[in-house]
Amino acid sequence: MMKRLLLGLTLMILMLSACQTAKTEDAIVPDGEPFELYLIGDQQITGKALEELALDKLPLEQTPILTTEDLADYNWEEHNFNLTDEAYQLILFLFAAGLPESGVPFVIMSYGERIFAGAFWSPISSLSFDGVVILQPLDPTSGTLYIDLGYPRPDNFTGEDPRDDPRLEHALEHAGLIE
């Protein structure tokens, strides 16, 4: 009986410790990555379809294509970020493979929480989009990606700007990435 009680307590302590947050000098922050960008796991879901789907229902790939380690810095005012050379080459490869006219959807997460969805978009697409877009870079050497509202113009976007989420801002500041 005593062995079962000790075993039960040990398991409970292990479970509770797995749920704790990581403590830093100035704040308590959740475990996980401050920034992750995932592609959508269902190839049938296009960027255009994001307008009709709930963020929490989108199936994600198992691993992100970009993480905090891939970011050199993030300009919060302009919502653009510089990538490491390796990460930028990966993104260029994604675009070089050819994007569908209706975009390739993604979700940006912070500390395991879904912040917003958007789509990688080609600047030659003839479809308009009422969402967040990362356009194919025109300069293959810049290393910078821009998170924009609406395509082909910002006035195609309606609603509130999801890029200004304070959870993401705090996470990026904590990671030392905001310029």
N, C-alpha and C positions, 0 to 999 in steps of 0.2 A: 504494500500500500504506500509506504513512504517513498519507494523508488518511483512509483507512478506519479506521485505528487511532485517530486523533484524533477522528473522528466517533463511534466506539464509546465512547471514554472520556468524551466530552462527554455522550452519551446516558446513560451509567451514572451520571455525577455528577448529572445532572438527575433521574434516577429516585431516587437515594439522597437527594437534598435534599428531594424531595417527601415522603419518609417520615420526615423528622426531626420532632422535637417542638419546640414553642415553649418557649423558656426565659424564666422570670420571675426576679425577684430572689431569691425564696425557694425555688423548686422548679421542676422540669421537669414540664410538664403536656402532655398530648396536644393536637394541633390539634383544633379543632371546638368545638361548643357544650357548655357545662357541663350544660345542661338542654334537652331537647326532648321534646315530647309529640306523638306521631303517632297518627292514626287508622289502623285496619286497612284495607288496600286492597281487600279482598274483602268486598263487601256481604253475602255469604252467611254470613260468620262473625259470630256474635252473641257478646255478652258471656258468655252461658251456655256457649258452645262453648269458651271459653278454658280451661275446666277440663280439656279433653282434648287440647289442642294444645301443642306445644313452642314456647317463646318464640322460638327462633332460626328457626322455620319460618313465622312469621306474616308475611304480605305487608303492607308498609307503604305508605301514601300517599307520593308523592314529596316533599312538603314538610310540615313539622310545622305543627300548628295553634297550638302555643305553643312559644316559645323563651325563653332566658335574658332577653332584652330585654323580654319580656312580664311578668316577675315583678318585683314591687316588693320583696318579701321572702319568706322561707320560715321557718316555725316548725318546727324539726326535732323538738322534743319532741311536738308535737301533730299533725305532718304536715298542716299547712294552709299555704296560700300566698295572698298578696294579689297581684292582677293589676293591670296598668295599666287605665285606663278602657276603652281601645279593645279590649284583649284580653278583658276581662270581658264587654263587649257581644257579642263574637264567640261566647263560650261560651253566653251567654244565648240568642243566636240559634240555636245548635245545639239547645238544649233546647226552645226555642219551636217548632222545626220538628217536634217530636214524636219521642220515643224509642220504639223497640220495647220491648215488655215485657221482653225478654231483654237489654236494654242495648246500648250502642254501644262496642265494644272499642277500647282504645288501648294504646300501648306508651310507656313513659318511657325515654328514652335519655340517656346522659351520655358526651360525647366519643366518639360513634359506637358505644358499647356499649349493648346492650339491657339495661336494669336490671330492669324488671318490666312485666307486663301487668295491665290492669284494665279496667273498663268504666264509662262514664258511665251512671248509673242513675236512674230516676224513683222518687221516694218513694211513688208510687202503684202500683208494680209489685206483682203478686201472686206473683211468682217469688222464691224465695230464691236466694242466690248465695254460693258458697264462694270468694270472691276479693276483690280490691281494688276498691273502688268510689269514684267521685266522684259524690255525689248532686246532683241538680238543686238549685241554691240557692233557698231560700225567700224571701230578701230580695234583690230585684233591684238594690239599691244598695250592698250590702256589699262587693263586689269580692273576696270570699274564697272559695276552694274548699277543701274538706276531703277528704283522701285517707283513707278509712276501710277497715276490714276487715270483710268479710261484709255481707250484706243479708238480712233487715231488721235483724239484730242482730249484734254482733261475735262471738257464740258460733256463728254460722253459718260462720265462718271456721275452717279447720283448717290446720295446717302452720306454717312459720316466716314471720315478718313480713318481706316483701321490701322494705318501705319503709325499713328500717334499713341498707340496703346502704352500706358505707363509701365506695364509689366515688362515689355520689351525694352523700353528705355532704361529702366532700372537695371535689368540684366546686362545690357550692353555697357552701361556705366560701370557696374561692378566688375565686368571683365576688362575694363580699361580700354574699350574700343571706340567710345564716342570722342570725336575730335573736339 
